[in-house]
């Protein structure tokens, strides 16, 4: 019968029959007929409940509509029999609640989907007192769905379970009955250390919600439950637990450690857990560093991310940072060193958390020179030999420069420049230990560092530009288009844009060199070169002297291209730079331009678009002043 309700040919007749059937069973339940005393012509109401659950848990989710029709009629009968506020007295709904929770714990995704749907239905139909009695049962069932159902199997079910969980928590606990709220807090406290990240995330969200509802801090809500939360974490060594449980325990500890007012007191037990977590992370560093993604590596990364978050939380506690106990001071040093070493790993998750933790350390405390030197040594020692360079190492160095720019000197740039020169030589191409991708990615990562170096690094500009162009030329065999998609240019442009005056002076002196002119045009047309363009507009006299005032055609054409590039980003630039406007008018009326037009066939093809570019500039200008 249920299947026929989605068949367009018999849909109307089937729905009519279903409505009558649901009314019949609802009346039987209202009359108090139970499974034990049901006659053959009455049939047990339990059978009807089981049938409804079977319908709502079918893998075709269209049948949920049929289940809703059945349940709606049962609810209407209950309202007419007991009254609007007493419908929950119908035992049918108690049976449905039990079956729904049982369905959530089944293996099949459609069973979980049906169970979640049924709880959501009851949430919107039943009165608050009825829901409150079953709150923990429902919460447990919904968290079971979140724990064991992956979004890749059914994202809609996970989303519905999440929404229902939050709404249920809000509905049941918006009450003056502290016992109801207390049961919810106790239940959620047991789930804080769940091995599943979705469960932990939603439990933490519910604690935020409960704090808002009760107008208390989460610290107040959890204070009496803290011993229960910490006992399994402090009771035995972290290494005795599976990795997913390690992550759950450490995340729960980190959640409590982040609460304000402080919930977890600084104690030898806490320091012992942090120290062991640190050793766990360091012992697995090599495997995380070079392994391909697998379930094992994924679990290791999750543990390390949680460990880093825990250490960052500890370093945010003033009492921990200022603790003068030698063992605690040593622990702080190990934490800071671990932040440094984690910046060079391949995992973006680890790097992000480590960077955040180190930023916090830099802002909150002054790093001793010896500690800084010891922390940087493992990174800098690998920079001494270009054969030891890796992309994660160089990216880690770049992150350090962003945080600790003043701690480095320009000699680092000298070493990086030497490495770049190795990449332009023939020997590196003959070495078989380099993959083709590394031959491109490593010099790109080197170039990404130069704009982060101290200001004295501007001295590398005259050498860095030709080195980059040489890299493009040497590795043309990588099938990367030289001008449009070169990976070397964006990092070089960052460097040039950091020193716009020096970059402008350099290229204005190279306008007669065909190796540099195309790149100069590319630079001016790049979105990342705003500072260079501003410097050009502010130095009209220098630009005119180097271009328009010279007799040679290629200099004047270069000036035209400069103005045209500026107009792409600011169509009103000629109003702001009247000197450029005057030079364009002179160029337009010049005998040289007219001669080019008259003898276009004999002119270098590179200059044949001169008139078109001038006209385009004039049109852009006139568009602003019609």
Phi, psi and omega in degrees: 000316181297319180298324183291344181288345177256005177269119186300332184285327183237016187302312184296313180296320182295318180295321177299316179296317181298319179297317179294321180296316181294323178295321180300310182291325178297320179294322178298318180294318180296332180278358176085017180280122183250177182299327186286332184242013180288137176271168183299322181279356180255319181066139183297134176299335179298324178299320179295318178300314180298324179293318179297316179297320179298321180293314186286348179255011175294150183291339173275107188289355176295333183287349175298332178294318178296317178300321180294320178300314179300312183293323179298320180290323176297317181295320179298318179295318179298320179295317181291333183273316184258341187104158188299323184269359184241011184299332182293350177293340181296121184298339179307318184288331174294318178296318181297319180299316180296316180294324180295315179296323178295321179296324180298336183264005176284161183286321186291140182297325183290331175293316178297320180296316180294319179297317178296320179297318182295319178296320178297320179298312180297324179301323184270349182253322188276158179282164188297321182294322177295317180294320183298324179294334183248012185305307184297320178300315180292316181300317180297318180295317181292321177293330176297319177298313181295328182286319190251357178248119180279143176301335179292338178275313179205092182294327181293323179293317179297317180295319180294319179296320179295313180297317180295321179302311182294317181293322178296316179300318181291315183294312186288330188259003171276076188206161176270356181279102183294336180293324179293314178297321181299321178296320179295316180298315180298317180296312181296327179299325179288342183260357182300328183258023179304144178289351182261125183294329179293320178297313181299317181298316182287328176295317178297323177295321179292326176295320176300318180294316180296323178296320178293317183295314184273352182059040175237166173277158176297329176302315179295320182294325187262353189306314183286344182260358184301315179304320180294324180289317186278337186305308180292338180283319182271344190291321182218161184302146181301323184295343181282349182258152172300158184300322181295327177285325175302315180298317180297314181296315182291325178292321177296318178296319179295320178300313180292325182291333181277350184290143175231128001299161183300135178257318183265124179279147175291124186212162177303326179295319179295314180299324180295319179294316179297317181295318179292321177299320179296317178295322178299316180296317182291326182291336183255008186300316183298320182290321178293326187295316190245001187276154172282157181298123174219172178299319181296312181295322179299318178294321179296319179296317179299319178298315183294321177298315180295321178297316178297320178296321179296317180293322177296322178295320179296318181289348178272355180267118184303318182297326179288317182294325184266000181295125185267359178300130184304321181293323178289321177299319178294321177298318178299317179299317180296323178297313181297318178298322180293323174303315180299309184295330182289340181293343183258009180277164183280335183288121180294327179297313181296314183299317182299314181290320179297319179296317179297318179295318180291323176302317180297319179296315182297322182285329188264343184210159178266121183284125175298144184300320181294319178294318179297316180297315180294325180288325181277338187305312181301332180279312185290330182295330179282348178278350183289336183233124183296339180288343180265359183289140173223159179297314178301322179298314182291322177293323176297320177297320178298319179296320178296320180297324178296325182273324190232048185302322184286348181274354180248154175243173188290348178297335175299322178296324177300314180295319179295322178297319178299320178296320177298321179296327176298324182287343177267358180271172182278334187296323184292330179288336182275343180285129187275351183278357179261132172279154182303320182295323180292330180297338177260314188293323183292311176297329175297316179295326176295314181298328180296343185274331190299323182287350179264350182290163176304161187303333180296348180293352178301337181295343181277352186302312182298335180265330186289323181295307179296328177297318180295317178296327177292320177300317179299318181291317184292326185253032175297338180290350178281002178066025174267122178305131190295320188264324190269320188238024180295126180286345183282336189286315180306313178294325177294321179296324175301319180293312181296323180290341176283338181228066188296322181296313179294323178295317179298313180299321181297311185285329177295334177277350183250015185294342178267358182260111184295346178286333186258333185300314180300321180291323178300318177296317179300317180301313183293333181271358183273138181298332183279003183252036183299320182294324178295317179295319178297321179294321176301311182296331181275350182236056184300318183298317181295318180294315180297317180297327183273349185229283189297327184281352178271150186281330185295139185299321185291332176290314180296322179294322178298318177298319178299316180295324178298311181296319181297320178295320178297323182289337177296329183258343179209096185293348180260014187296329182291331175292323181281337182233076184300335178298317179295319178299316179299319181292325178295319179297317177300317181295322181294322183268001184288151178294328182296318180292319180297323178295323178297319180294320182287331183236046186302328183294335183259005183263147176306129184301337181293339184251004186290343181265013183304309182298320181298319180293319179297314179300319180298320177297317180295320180296316178300320179293316181292332179298327179284336181228071184295000000 
